[in-house]
Amino acid sequence: MTHNHKNKVLTSLAGLLKNRKEAIIEANRSDMQAFPDMDDSMRDRLKVDDQKIEAMIRSLEEVALQDDPEGKTLYEFIREDGLKVVNRTVPFGTILIIYESRPDVTIEAAATAFKAGNRILLKGGKESFHTNSLLTDLWQEALTVNGAAASYVTYLNLTREETRQLIRENSHKVDLIIPRGGEGLIHFVQENASVPVIISGRGNNFLYIDEEVDFEMAIRLVINGKKRISVCNAIDKVALNRQLPLLQEKLNQLVAALQEKGIEVWGSHAVASLNPLIREENNAATLCEEYLAPKLYLTLVDDLNEATAMINHYSGGHSAVIVTSDHVKADRFMQEVDCAAVYHNASSRFTDGGQFGVGAEIAISTQKLHFRGPLGAQELVTNKWFVYGDGQIRE
């Protein structure tokens, strides 16, 4: 499919989303009503409103404006005997995306994979079935009216066991799997898939407050990091340097600001002893946990070394923040922390394909191969060697 052809499909789909906005919201209302007991985090992920639909439309428009990832020449070499060797980008083929209660994935992740020339199999959670089904219908309408095969984007209405069987047997001839869900799903795919897997890992992001700091800025960044509890770029842990001047006073300010936003504040014994409003928790397992809840954990560290070691041991490898006025420390932190995105004096909430300028994303990869961080269309290709000759043989 040509670049212009793909862009026409994406533009048509954006138009269909605008025209069918009320139908999409009604389908989503059916999903919301079918699961009245869902927690706040799932409700936030599942709900589709005008704002989310506008975000889907923007993502389609942004992806359509991007360069075509297919067919880019990465390397070219002509041998002395005239043999021409060219390395170019090509699509993976068929990408299976397994995800939970986020209908926007049906549009944004699929658009990213489609722009790179891939066919897409979507397997969403049962709680978003009506919304996902309608959005897939719109995908297929946009494909069909532009003369493309509707099968470029297919929704799989499978049970959990049928999905597991698909992963184990690869009955749909999948070339790449992207699981976006809990650790149970991710581990099952890793252990049973016979094709490459891109891990969109958990968040559990840390923010370190240095002793040389604008503390009002630090509070703003922590609060913004908990603005949405259901997202993987949220802050769950805050480590404060023990040498922070007026530590108890500033800790009290932070706790008050968090509680004003309805966020439960937990902490280690050392932190809880400084403020009676902090709920004490000394089980180290909490440092590994992604909360997806209005909850934040505070702890104290001796220095930058301890903060870095803590993050590298316990975090999900997603995002980490240092708040400091010392640029040397900030640079060291950013070099040594083993996360996909590292920040100096900025909110972790920017870890997002749109915010990073790559448009819609298919996932935020927390592994190091073949790419890390927000995966846009440019990263959803592999490569192939094209060799052109005129009868050359190797002696």
Buried (B, 14 or more C-beta within 10 A) or exposed (E): BEBEEBBBBBBBBBEBBEEBBEEBBEBBBEBBEEBEEBEEBBBBBBBBEEEBBEBBBBBBBBBBEBEBBBEBEEEEEEEEEEBBBBBBBBBBBBBBBBBBBBBBBBBBBBBBBBBBBBBBBBBBBBBBBBBBBBBBBBBBBBBEEBEBEBEBBBBBEBEEEEBBBBBBEBEEEBBBBBBBBEEEBBEBBEEBBEBBBBBBBBBBBBBBBBBBBEBEBBBBBBBBBBEEBBBBBBBBBBBBBEEBEEBEEBBBBBBEBBEEEEBBBBBBEBBBEBBEEBEEBEEEEBBEBBBBBBBBBBBBBEEBEBBBEBBBEBBBBBBBBBBBEBEEBBEBBBEBBBBBBBBBBBBBBBBBBBEBEBBBBBBBBBBEEBBBBBBBBBBBBBEEEEEEEEEEEEE
